């Protein structure tokens, strides 16, 4: 836990104009500042920020609060996440209250996994965009699927080289711990040597709501009955598949503004719809939608539209999702698309 002393230091340095101004274009109007509300669509500004009172209020939709409340509302941070964001912004060293040795080890492992994932994302993205192998195999595949380079960069999509240990060698050379590399799912140990788990695959980084890479989905490029189409990061201190929605980092503001979340199955469905200009969309990462994922949707909106694949499995999963969503008190709709189509293929065929 963050110590009371640290919290007091953070609160004493907060400048609400600086914080809100990071996300909203503000203009001075007398003693206050005015801007277009980030929580609903409007043409005339009704969103007011008072530096004297350290609060914001929208006279259009009624949203109001202080600096921490703004970060929790706009960025969907927890209270602690908002405090850590502010501590980083204002260079406040975070003191933790006493934690058990077990908790400390878990925190250290989680931090190390986050650092490893960031290194991996940059390695895979660089290999896709800046190497001959990545361009000839990975990038050409993605462009054949209709993805433009702009959207590929936005979602930080990458490519793991086909060599046995390209990533593993780079990671070990960068002095990352082999046990943690195994825990991340990026590396396995064969014959006492670290090797790549995702070689020859397109890599989709999976972000949390603040943009940190929690894990990866690795897609095979060649049809192979013996290999799974996707390999996902195993469960660890920072990655729990049942509690994550792919694309939530890129969709959160669009969902907030539209007051509706579109839910699809796969990574490419999300990327395709974003490219088509439909940004309030996230993916469950397959057909096994969970209550935790639906509770994450509820942080943004109470309105959910499920758009799963048009095959039998997709329809069955959509109906199951409908029941789960109703149990979570969401307003839910189903959109059925033709058989043998998914949102990715369908939007490429008929447009948004």
C-alpha positions as CSV (number, residue, x, y, z in Angstrom):
1,X,0.0,0.0,0.0
2,X,1.1,3.6,-0.7
3,X,2.1,5.3,2.6
4,X,0.0,8.2,3.9
5,X,3.0,10.5,3.7
6,X,3.4,9.8,0.0
7,X,-0.4,10.4,-0.6
8,X,0.0,13.8,1.2
9,X,2.9,14.8,-0.9
10,X,1.0,13.9,-4.1
11,X,-2.1,15.8,-3.0
12,X,0.0,18.9,-2.2
13,X,1.5,19.0,-5.7
14,X,-1.7,18.4,-7.8
15,X,-2.5,21.0,-10.4
16,X,-5.9,20.2,-11.8
17,X,-5.4,22.4,-14.9
18,X,-2.2,20.5,-15.7
19,X,-3.9,17.1,-15.2
20,X,-7.2,17.7,-17.0
21,X,-5.3,19.7,-19.7
22,X,-3.4,16.6,-20.5
23,X,-6.6,15.1,-21.9
24,X,-8.8,18.1,-22.7
25,X,-8.0,21.3,-24.6
26,X,-8.8,24.1,-22.1
27,X,-9.2,27.8,-22.6
28,X,-9.2,30.4,-19.8
29,X,-12.5,32.0,-19.2
30,X,-12.3,34.5,-16.3
31,X,-11.0,32.6,-13.2
32,X,-12.0,29.2,-14.7
33,X,-11.1,27.1,-17.7
34,X,-13.5,25.8,-20.3
35,X,-13.4,22.9,-22.8
36,X,-15.4,20.3,-24.7
37,X,-16.5,17.6,-22.3
38,X,-14.5,14.4,-22.7
39,X,-17.4,12.3,-21.3
40,X,-20.0,13.1,-23.9
41,X,-20.3,14.5,-27.4
42,X,-20.9,18.2,-27.6
43,X,-20.2,21.1,-30.0
44,X,-20.3,24.0,-27.5
45,X,-18.1,23.7,-24.4
46,X,-19.8,23.1,-21.1
47,X,-17.0,21.5,-19.3
48,X,-15.6,23.8,-16.6
49,X,-12.4,23.4,-14.5
50,X,-11.9,25.6,-11.4
51,X,-8.2,25.9,-10.3
52,X,-9.3,27.7,-7.1
53,X,-11.6,24.9,-6.0
54,X,-9.5,22.1,-7.7
55,X,-12.7,20.6,-9.2
56,X,-14.2,20.0,-12.7
57,X,-17.9,20.0,-13.7
58,X,-19.7,19.5,-16.9
59,X,-23.0,21.4,-17.1
60,X,-24.1,19.2,-20.0
61,X,-23.8,15.7,-18.6
62,X,-23.3,16.4,-14.9
63,X,-20.0,14.7,-14.5
64,X,-17.9,16.3,-11.7
65,X,-15.1,15.7,-9.3
66,X,-11.5,16.4,-8.3
67,X,-8.2,15.5,-10.0
68,X,-8.1,11.9,-8.8
69,X,-11.7,11.5,-9.6
70,X,-11.0,12.8,-13.2
71,X,-8.3,10.2,-13.7
72,X,-10.5,7.4,-12.3
73,X,-13.4,8.5,-14.5
74,X,-11.6,9.3,-17.7
75,X,-8.8,6.8,-17.6
76,X,-10.7,4.1,-15.6
77,X,-7.9,3.9,-13.1
78,X,-8.4,2.6,-9.6
79,X,-7.7,5.0,-6.8
80,X,-4.2,3.5,-6.3
81,X,-3.4,3.6,-10.0
82,X,-4.4,7.2,-10.2
83,X,-2.1,8.0,-7.2
84,X,0.8,6.2,-8.9
85,X,0.1,8.1,-12.2
86,X,0.2,11.4,-10.3
87,X,3.4,10.4,-8.4
88,X,5.2,9.7,-11.6
89,X,4.0,13.0,-13.1
90,X,5.1,15.1,-10.2
91,X,8.3,13.1,-9.4
92,X,7.1,11.9,-6.0
93,X,8.9,8.9,-4.7
94,X,6.3,6.3,-3.7
95,X,6.8,4.9,-0.2
96,X,5.1,1.7,0.5
97,X,3.7,0.6,3.9
98,X,5.1,-2.6,5.3
99,X,4.3,-5.7,3.2
100,X,5.0,-9.3,3.8
101,X,8.0,-11.0,2.1
102,X,5.5,-12.9,-0.1
103,X,3.8,-9.8,-1.2
104,X,7.1,-8.1,-1.9
105,X,8.3,-11.0,-4.1
106,X,5.0,-10.9,-6.0
107,X,5.3,-7.2,-6.6
108,X,8.9,-7.6,-7.8
109,X,7.9,-10.4,-10.1
110,X,5.0,-8.4,-11.5
111,X,7.3,-5.4,-12.1
112,X,9.9,-7.6,-13.8
113,X,7.3,-9.2,-16.1
114,X,6.0,-5.8,-17.2
115,X,9.6,-4.8,-18.1
116,X,10.2,-8.0,-20.0
117,X,6.9,-7.6,-21.9
118,X,7.8,-4.1,-22.9
119,X,11.2,-5.3,-24.2
120,X,9.4,-8.1,-26.1
121,X,6.9,-5.8,-27.7
122,X,9.6,-3.5,-28.9
123,X,11.6,-6.4,-30.2
124,X,8.7,-7.9,-32.1
125,X,7.5,-4.6,-33.5
126,X,10.9,-3.7,-34.7
127,X,11.4,-7.0,-36.3
128,X,8.1,-6.7,-38.2
129,X,8.7,-3.2,-39.5
130,X,12.4,-2.9,-39.9
131,X,13.9,-6.3,-41.0
132,X,13.7,-8.1,-44.3
133,X,12.3,-11.2,-42.8
134,X,9.6,-9.3,-40.9
135,X,8.6,-7.3,-43.9
136,X,8.6,-10.3,-46.3
137,X,6.7,-12.6,-44.0
138,X,4.8,-10.8,-41.3
139,X,4.1,-7.4,-42.8
140,X,3.1,-8.9,-46.2
141,X,0.7,-11.2,-44.4
142,X,-0.9,-8.3,-42.5
143,X,-1.2,-6.1,-45.6
144,X,-2.7,-9.0,-47.5
145,X,-5.3,-9.2,-44.7
146,X,-6.0,-5.5,-45.4
147,X,-4.3,-3.9,-42.5
148,X,-2.5,-0.6,-43.1
149,X,0.8,0.3,-41.5
150,X,-0.8,3.0,-39.4
151,X,-3.1,0.6,-37.6
152,X,-0.3,-2.0,-37.2
153,X,1.8,0.6,-35.4
154,X,-1.1,1.8,-33.3
155,X,-1.8,-1.7,-31.9
156,X,2.0,-2.4,-31.7
157,X,1.6,-5.6,-33.7
158,X,4.9,-7.5,-34.2
159,X,6.5,-10.6,-35.6
160,X,8.6,-13.3,-33.9
161,X,11.4,-14.4,-36.2
162,X,11.3,-18.0,-37.4
163,X,14.7,-18.9,-36.0
164,X,14.8,-21.1,-33.0
165,X,16.0,-18.6,-30.4
166,X,16.1,-15.1,-31.9
167,X,14.1,-13.4,-29.1
168,X,15.5,-15.7,-26.4
169,X,19.1,-14.7,-27.4
170,X,18.3,-11.0,-27.4
171,X,16.5,-11.2,-24.0
172,X,19.3,-13.2,-22.4
173,X,21.9,-10.8,-23.9
174,X,19.9,-7.9,-22.3
175,X,20.3,-9.8,-19.0
176,X,16.7,-10.8,-18.4
177,X,16.2,-13.7,-16.0
178,X,15.5,-17.0,-17.8
179,X,13.0,-18.1,-15.2
180,X,11.0,-14.9,-15.6
181,X,11.2,-15.2,-19.4
182,X,9.6,-18.7,-19.0
183,X,7.0,-17.4,-16.6
184,X,6.1,-14.7,-19.2
185,X,5.4,-17.4,-21.8
186,X,7.8,-15.9,-24.3
187,X,10.5,-18.5,-23.8
188,X,10.8,-22.2,-23.1
189,X,13.8,-24.2,-22.2
190,X,14.7,-27.1,-24.4
191,X,17.9,-29.2,-23.9
192,X,18.9,-26.7,-21.2
193,X,18.8,-23.8,-23.7
194,X,16.2,-21.0,-23.9
195,X,14.2,-21.0,-27.1
196,X,11.4,-18.9,-28.5
197,X,7.8,-20.0,-27.9
198,X,6.2,-17.8,-30.6
199,X,8.6,-18.3,-33.5
200,X,7.2,-17.5,-36.9
201,X,4.0,-16.0,-35.5
202,X,2.3,-12.6,-35.7
203,X,2.3,-11.1,-32.2
204,X,-0.6,-9.1,-30.8
205,X,0.4,-7.3,-27.5
206,X,-2.4,-7.2,-24.9
207,X,-2.5,-4.0,-22.9
208,X,-4.2,-3.1,-19.7
209,X,-6.3,0.1,-19.4
210,X,-3.2,2.3,-18.8
211,X,-1.3,0.9,-21.8
212,X,1.1,-1.5,-20.1
213,X,1.7,-4.8,-22.0
214,X,0.3,-7.6,-19.8
215,X,0.8,-10.4,-22.3
216,X,0.6,-11.5,-26.0
217,X,-1.5,-13.5,-28.4
218,X,0.7,-15.2,-31.1
219,X,-1.0,-16.2,-34.3
220,X,0.3,-18.9,-36.7
221,X,0.7,-17.9,-40.3
222,X,0.7,-21.3,-42.0
223,X,-2.1,-23.8,-41.7
224,X,-0.8,-26.6,-39.4
225,X,-3.0,-29.3,-37.9
226,X,-0.4,-30.0,-35.2
227,X,0.0,-26.4,-34.0
228,X,-2.6,-24.2,-32.4
229,X,-3.8,-21.2,-34.3
230,X,-3.1,-19.0,-31.3
231,X,-0.8,-19.3,-28.4
232,X,-1.6,-17.0,-25.4
233,X,0.5,-15.9,-22.5
234,X,0.1,-18.2,-19.5
235,X,-1.5,-17.0,-16.3
236,X,1.0,-15.2,-14.1
237,X,1.2,-12.2,-11.7
238,X,0.1,-9.7,-14.3
239,X,-1.8,-11.7,-16.9
240,X,-5.2,-13.3,-16.2
241,X,-7.0,-14.0,-19.5
242,X,-10.5,-14.1,-17.9
243,X,-10.1,-10.5,-16.6
244,X,-8.8,-8.8,-19.7
245,X,-10.5,-7.4,-22.8
246,X,-8.2,-7.0,-25.8
247,X,-8.3,-3.4,-27.1
248,X,-9.7,-1.8,-24.0
249,X,-6.8,0.6,-23.8
250,X,-7.5,1.9,-27.3
251,X,-11.3,1.8,-27.0
252,X,-12.0,3.3,-23.5
253,X,-12.6,6.9,-24.5
254,X,-14.7,5.9,-27.6
255,X,-16.9,3.6,-25.4
256,X,-17.3,6.4,-22.9
257,X,-18.4,8.9,-25.6
258,X,-20.7,6.4,-27.4
259,X,-22.0,5.0,-24.2
260,X,-21.9,1.6,-25.8
261,X,-19.3,-1.2,-26.1
262,X,-19.1,-3.6,-29.1
263,X,-17.8,-7.0,-28.1
264,X,-16.1,-9.3,-30.7
265,X,-14.2,-12.5,-30.4
266,X,-10.7,-11.9,-31.8
267,X,-7.7,-9.6,-32.0
268,X,-8.1,-9.0,-35.8
269,X,-11.8,-8.2,-35.4
270,X,-10.8,-5.3,-33.1
271,X,-8.0,-4.1,-35.3
272,X,-10.2,-4.2,-38.5
273,X,-13.1,-2.3,-36.9
274,X,-10.7,0.4,-35.5
275,X,-9.3,0.7,-39.0
276,X,-12.8,1.2,-40.3
277,X,-13.4,4.0,-37.8
278,X,-15.4,2.0,-35.3
279,X,-13.3,2.4,-32.1
280,X,-15.7,1.5,-29.3
281,X,-14.8,-2.2,-29.6
282,X,-13.1,-4.8,-27.5
283,X,-12.5,-8.6,-27.8
284,X,-13.1,-11.3,-25.3
285,X,-10.1,-13.3,-26.8
286,X,-12.2,-16.2,-27.9
287,X,-15.7,-17.5,-27.2
288,X,-15.3,-18.0,-23.4
289,X,-16.7,-14.7,-22.1
290,X,-16.4,-14.3,-18.4
291,X,-18.3,-12.3,-15.6
292,X,-15.0,-10.5,-14.9
293,X,-14.8,-9.3,-18.5
294,X,-18.4,-8.0,-18.3
295,X,-17.6,-6.2,-15.1
296,X,-14.8,-4.5,-16.9
297,X,-17.3,-3.4,-19.6
298,X,-19.5,-1.9,-16.9
299,X,-16.6,0.4,-15.8
300,X,-17.2,2.2,-19.2
301,X,-20.9,1.7,-20.0
302,X,-24.0,-0.3,-19.3
303,X,-24.8,-0.9,-23.0
304,X,-23.2,-3.9,-24.7
305,X,-23.6,-5.2,-28.2
306,X,-22.2,-8.7,-28.9
307,X,-20.9,-9.4,-32.4
308,X,-19.5,-12.9,-32.5
309,X,-18.6,-15.0,-35.5
310,X,-21.4,-16.2,-37.8
311,X,-20.7,-20.0,-37.3
312,X,-22.5,-22.3,-34.9
313,X,-19.8,-21.9,-32.2
314,X,-20.0,-18.1,-32.4
315,X,-23.8,-18.1,-32.2
316,X,-23.8,-20.5,-29.2
317,X,-21.2,-18.3,-27.5
318,X,-23.1,-15.1,-28.2
319,X,-26.3,-16.6,-26.6
320,X,-24.3,-17.7,-23.6
321,X,-22.8,-14.1,-23.4
322,X,-26.3,-12.7,-23.6
323,X,-27.3,-14.7,-20.5
324,X,-24.1,-13.6,-18.6
325,X,-24.6,-10.0,-19.6
326,X,-28.2,-10.0,-18.3
327,X,-27.0,-11.5,-15.0
328,X,-24.6,-8.5,-14.7
329,X,-27.5,-6.1,-15.3
330,X,-26.1,-4.9,-18.7
331,X,-28.4,-3.7,-21.5
332,X,-27.4,-6.2,-24.2
333,X,-28.0,-6.6,-27.9
334,X,-26.8,-9.3,-30.3
335,X,-25.8,-8.7,-33.9
336,X,-25.8,-11.8,-36.1
337,X,-23.5,-11.8,-39.2
338,X,-23.6,-14.4,-42.0
339,X,-22.3,-17.9,-41.6
340,X,-18.5,-18.4,-42.3
341,X,-17.9,-14.7,-41.6
342,X,-16.4,-12.9,-38.6
343,X,-16.4,-9.1,-37.9
344,X,-13.0,-8.8,-39.5
345,X,-13.9,-10.4,-42.8
346,X,-17.4,-8.9,-42.9
347,X,-16.3,-5.3,-42.4
348,X,-13.7,-5.8,-45.1
349,X,-16.3,-7.1,-47.5
350,X,-19.2,-4.7,-46.9
351,X,-17.6,-1.8,-45.1
352,X,-18.5,-0.2,-41.7
